[in-house]
Amino acid sequence: MYSNRIQHSIRFMEEQLHEPLTLEQIAAEAGFSPFHFHRLFRRETGLSIAEYLRSRRLCLASRMLLYSEEPIIGISLQCHFESQEAFTRAFKKMYGMPPGRYRKMFSLHTQAHAAQGGEMNMIEESMIKGWMLSGSHPHQYEIGLDRHNVHQGNASGYVKAITPEGPNVFATMMQQFKADRYLKRRMRFSGFVRTEGVTEFCGLWMRVDNQAEDVLRFDNMNNRRIVGDTHWNHYAIVLDVPDNAATISLGVLLMGPGQVWVDSFRFDEVDESVPTTNLEVVYELRDEPSNLTFEE
């Protein structure tokens, strides 16, 4: 229930990043008191409301610096900074350089493409450090970095269907690592996801296996699928890591057509007040053997 309310509040903020939002407004939209909502939001996302709005507005500002001729002071005011000086300090802290230098350095690429009569290609089709492409038909998909559709910072990762054919065709951008340092801990894998043209299924996923590669814990958001066109929102998976766990795998999967972008992933420990999302696989056993002669 809480995660749905948090997602609703994020949609509300995303639609009004240019507007002067207050904690009271956002909390009322989610149906909570400001104090309770602020605590829940930080618990779910790892960010305060102020931090979330600031990071999203700075990301919006970075796009405006590259794709508009708006003066820096105008951008700072549109992104609700009290002064150009305050905007410059915050921008430099996030992007490592002041906004004027950022514009000069990276707008050279946009100008070069504009001179050629085309738009800037901000997508890099490549393998991404730490991540690999897998799934049932990985050759029908691609992964890469996108520097235009970004939630925070300079780039997001994406999975895109190229020629998905047949039922249950899917691909995943994933990674796998040892479970040793997470044993007997409740871990949350969370991040921000955006989708376009997803007709079948998209979601984060996480799996905990033992040494024999038996699945101990698993969730792929099959019971809370992301479909269609969605703006950036926050999703999470929470699983316990048993003491006999050997490996942890996680990532984002895309089944069928469409494209999914992911950004700002986190993998952190939570306490037992945060419920797990483990999907229990239940098998029905018959009372006796059947069709032993293969005649039925």
C-alpha positions as CSV (number, residue, x, y, z in Angstrom):
1,M,0.0,0.0,0.0
2,Y,2.7,2.5,0.9
3,S,4.7,1.8,-2.3
4,N,1.6,2.7,-4.4
5,R,1.2,5.9,-2.5
6,I,4.8,6.8,-2.9
7,Q,4.6,6.1,-6.7
8,H,1.5,8.3,-6.9
9,S,3.4,11.1,-5.2
10,I,6.3,10.7,-7.6
11,R,4.0,11.0,-10.6
12,F,2.5,14.1,-9.0
13,M,6.0,15.7,-8.6
14,E,7.2,14.6,-12.1
15,E,4.2,16.4,-13.6
16,Q,4.9,19.6,-11.7
17,L,8.6,19.9,-11.6
18,H,8.3,23.5,-12.9
19,E,5.8,24.4,-10.2
20,P,6.6,25.6,-6.6
21,L,5.8,22.4,-4.7
22,T,5.7,22.1,-0.9
23,L,6.0,19.1,1.4
24,E,2.4,19.7,2.6
25,Q,1.1,19.7,-1.0
26,I,2.9,16.4,-1.9
27,A,1.9,14.7,1.4
28,A,-1.7,15.7,0.9
29,E,-1.7,14.2,-2.6
30,A,-0.4,11.0,-1.1
31,G,-2.9,11.1,1.7
32,F,-0.5,11.4,4.6
33,S,0.6,13.9,7.2
34,P,3.8,15.8,6.2
35,F,5.8,14.2,9.0
36,H,4.6,10.6,8.3
37,F,4.9,11.0,4.5
38,H,8.5,12.4,4.7
39,R,9.6,9.5,6.8
40,L,7.9,6.9,4.4
41,F,9.4,8.6,1.3
42,R,12.9,8.5,2.7
43,R,12.5,4.9,3.8
44,E,11.3,3.8,0.3
45,T,13.6,5.9,-1.9
46,G,16.6,6.8,0.3
47,L,16.0,10.5,-0.4
48,S,14.2,13.3,1.3
49,I,11.5,15.2,-0.6
50,A,13.8,18.2,-0.9
51,E,16.7,16.0,-2.2
52,Y,14.5,14.3,-4.7
53,L,13.1,17.6,-6.1
54,R,16.5,19.1,-6.2
55,S,18.1,16.2,-8.1
56,R,15.3,16.1,-10.6
57,R,15.3,19.8,-11.2
58,L,19.1,19.8,-11.6
59,C,18.7,17.0,-14.2
60,L,16.0,19.1,-15.9
61,A,18.3,22.1,-15.8
62,S,21.1,20.1,-17.5
63,R,18.8,19.2,-20.4
64,M,17.7,22.9,-20.7
65,L,21.4,24.0,-20.8
66,L,22.0,21.6,-23.8
67,Y,18.7,21.9,-25.7
68,S,17.7,25.5,-25.2
69,E,19.2,29.0,-25.4
70,E,17.5,30.0,-22.1
71,P,19.9,32.2,-20.0
72,I,21.3,30.5,-16.9
73,I,19.5,32.8,-14.6
74,G,16.2,31.9,-16.3
75,I,16.9,28.2,-15.9
76,S,17.8,28.7,-12.3
77,L,14.5,30.5,-11.6
78,Q,12.4,27.9,-13.6
79,C,14.0,25.2,-11.5
80,H,13.1,27.0,-8.3
81,F,16.5,28.0,-7.0
82,E,16.5,31.2,-5.0
83,S,19.4,32.7,-6.9
84,Q,21.8,31.9,-9.8
85,E,24.6,31.6,-7.2
86,A,22.6,28.9,-5.3
87,F,21.9,27.1,-8.6
88,T,25.5,27.2,-9.6
89,R,26.7,25.7,-6.3
90,A,24.1,22.9,-6.5
91,F,24.8,22.2,-10.2
92,K,28.6,22.1,-9.6
93,K,28.2,19.7,-6.7
94,M,26.2,17.2,-8.9
95,Y,27.9,17.6,-12.3
96,G,31.4,18.6,-11.2
97,M,31.4,21.9,-13.1
98,P,29.4,25.1,-13.2
99,P,26.5,25.3,-15.6
100,G,28.2,27.8,-17.9
101,R,31.1,25.4,-18.5
102,Y,28.8,22.4,-18.8
103,R,26.8,24.2,-21.6
104,K,29.9,25.2,-23.5
105,M,31.6,21.8,-23.2
106,F,28.6,19.6,-24.2
107,S,26.6,21.9,-26.4
108,L,29.4,21.7,-29.0
109,H,28.1,18.2,-29.8
110,T,24.5,19.4,-30.3
111,Q,25.7,22.3,-32.5
112,A,27.7,19.9,-34.7
113,H,24.7,17.6,-35.2
114,A,22.4,20.6,-35.8
115,A,24.9,21.9,-38.5
116,Q,24.5,18.5,-40.2
117,G,20.7,18.9,-40.1
118,G,20.1,16.2,-37.5
119,E,19.4,15.9,-33.9
120,M,22.0,14.9,-31.4
121,N,22.3,11.2,-30.9
122,M,22.6,10.8,-27.1
123,I,22.3,7.0,-27.2
124,E,25.3,4.7,-26.9
125,E,24.6,1.1,-27.9
126,S,27.2,-0.8,-26.0
127,M,27.9,-3.1,-23.2
128,I,27.6,-1.3,-19.8
129,K,30.3,-1.7,-17.2
130,G,29.1,-4.3,-14.6
131,W,26.0,-5.3,-16.6
132,M,25.4,-8.0,-19.2
133,L,22.5,-8.7,-21.6
134,S,20.8,-12.1,-21.1
135,G,17.4,-13.7,-21.4
136,S,15.5,-16.1,-23.7
137,H,16.4,-14.2,-26.9
138,P,19.1,-11.6,-26.1
139,H,20.0,-11.2,-29.8
140,Q,16.5,-9.6,-30.3
141,Y,17.3,-6.9,-27.8
142,E,20.0,-4.3,-27.1
143,I,21.2,-2.5,-24.0
144,G,23.1,0.8,-23.8
145,L,23.4,4.2,-22.2
146,D,21.1,7.1,-22.9
147,R,22.2,10.6,-22.1
148,H,18.9,12.3,-23.1
149,N,16.3,10.3,-21.0
150,V,17.9,10.6,-17.6
151,H,16.5,10.6,-14.1
152,Q,19.6,11.7,-12.2
153,G,23.2,12.6,-13.3
154,N,24.3,12.3,-16.9
155,A,23.1,8.9,-18.2
156,S,20.6,6.1,-17.7
157,G,20.7,2.5,-18.9
158,Y,18.2,1.0,-21.2
159,V,16.9,-2.3,-22.7
160,K,15.2,-2.0,-26.1
161,A,13.4,-4.6,-28.2
162,I,14.7,-4.8,-31.8
163,T,12.9,-7.7,-33.4
164,P,11.0,-9.6,-30.6
165,E,9.3,-12.6,-32.2
166,G,7.1,-15.3,-30.7
167,P,5.5,-15.6,-27.2
168,N,7.4,-15.2,-23.9
169,V,10.4,-13.6,-25.6
170,F,12.4,-11.5,-23.2
171,A,15.7,-10.0,-22.4
172,T,17.3,-8.7,-19.2
173,M,20.1,-6.3,-18.3
174,M,21.5,-8.0,-15.2
175,Q,24.5,-8.7,-13.0
176,Q,25.4,-11.5,-10.5
177,F,27.6,-11.4,-7.4
178,K,28.5,-13.4,-4.3
179,A,26.0,-13.5,-1.5
180,D,28.6,-13.8,1.3
181,R,28.5,-10.3,2.8
182,Y,24.7,-10.2,2.7
183,L,23.9,-13.5,4.5
184,K,21.0,-13.3,7.0
185,R,20.1,-9.8,5.9
186,R,17.0,-8.4,4.3
187,M,18.1,-6.6,1.1
188,R,16.2,-4.1,-1.1
189,F,17.0,-3.6,-4.8
190,S,15.3,-0.4,-5.9
191,G,15.5,2.2,-8.6
192,F,13.7,4.4,-11.0
193,V,12.1,3.0,-14.2
194,R,10.6,4.6,-17.3
195,T,8.9,2.7,-20.1
196,E,7.7,3.2,-23.7
197,G,5.6,0.9,-25.8
198,V,5.7,-2.0,-23.3
199,T,2.8,-4.3,-24.3
200,E,3.6,-7.4,-22.4
201,F,5.7,-7.1,-19.2
202,C,8.5,-5.1,-17.7
203,G,9.9,-5.1,-14.1
204,L,12.9,-5.2,-11.8
205,W,13.9,-8.7,-10.7
206,M,16.1,-10.3,-8.1
207,R,17.0,-13.9,-7.3
208,V,18.9,-15.6,-4.4
209,D,20.4,-19.0,-5.2
210,N,22.3,-21.6,-3.2
211,Q,25.5,-23.4,-4.2
212,A,23.5,-26.0,-6.2
213,E,21.8,-23.1,-8.1
214,D,18.4,-23.9,-6.4
215,V,16.3,-20.7,-6.1
216,L,15.9,-19.7,-2.5
217,R,14.2,-16.3,-2.9
218,F,12.8,-14.7,-6.1
219,D,10.7,-11.7,-7.3
220,N,10.3,-10.4,-10.8
221,M,7.3,-8.1,-10.2
222,N,5.1,-10.5,-12.1
223,N,2.2,-9.5,-9.7
224,R,2.8,-5.8,-10.2
225,R,3.8,-5.5,-13.9
226,I,4.9,-2.3,-15.5
227,V,3.2,-1.9,-19.0
228,G,2.5,0.9,-21.5
229,D,4.1,4.3,-21.5
230,T,5.2,5.4,-18.0
231,H,7.3,8.3,-16.8
232,W,10.0,7.9,-14.2
233,N,8.8,6.2,-11.0
234,H,10.3,4.3,-8.1
235,Y,10.1,0.5,-7.8
236,A,11.6,-1.9,-5.3
237,I,12.2,-5.6,-4.5
238,V,12.8,-6.8,-1.0
239,L,14.2,-10.3,-0.3
240,D,15.8,-12.1,2.6
241,V,19.2,-13.7,2.0
242,P,19.3,-17.0,3.8
243,D,22.5,-18.3,5.5
244,N,22.9,-20.9,2.8
245,A,22.8,-18.4,-0.1
246,A,25.7,-18.4,-2.6
247,T,24.8,-15.9,-5.3
248,I,22.5,-12.9,-5.9
249,S,21.3,-11.9,-9.3
250,L,19.4,-8.8,-10.2
251,G,18.4,-6.5,-13.0
252,V,15.5,-5.3,-15.2
253,L,13.6,-7.5,-17.7
254,L,11.6,-6.6,-20.7
255,M,9.2,-9.2,-22.3
256,G,8.0,-8.5,-25.8
257,P,8.2,-5.1,-27.6
258,G,9.1,-1.8,-26.1
259,Q,11.9,0.0,-24.3
260,V,12.7,0.4,-20.6
261,W,15.1,3.0,-19.0
262,V,16.5,2.5,-15.5
263,D,18.5,4.9,-13.3
264,S,19.6,5.5,-9.7
265,F,19.7,1.8,-8.6
266,R,20.3,1.1,-4.9
267,F,21.0,-2.1,-3.1
268,D,20.8,-1.7,0.6
269,E,19.8,-3.4,3.8
270,V,16.4,-2.8,5.4
271,D,14.9,-3.9,8.7
272,E,12.1,-6.4,9.3
273,S,9.5,-3.7,9.3
274,V,9.9,-3.6,5.5
275,P,7.9,-6.6,4.1
276,T,9.5,-8.9,1.6
277,T,8.2,-9.2,-2.0
278,N,9.2,-12.8,-2.4
279,L,7.0,-14.7,-4.9
280,E,6.1,-18.1,-3.5
281,V,5.9,-20.8,-6.2
282,V,3.3,-23.3,-5.1
283,Y,3.0,-26.7,-6.8
284,E,-0.2,-28.8,-6.4
285,L,0.6,-32.5,-5.7
286,R,-1.8,-35.2,-6.7
287,D,-2.9,-37.8,-4.2
288,E,-1.8,-40.6,-6.5
289,P,0.0,-41.3,-9.8
290,S,-2.0,-40.8,-13.0
291,N,-1.9,-41.9,-16.7
292,L,0.8,-44.5,-16.1
293,T,-0.1,-46.2,-19.4
294,F,0.0,-43.0,-21.4
295,E,-3.4,-43.8,-22.9
296,E,-5.3,-40.8,-21.5
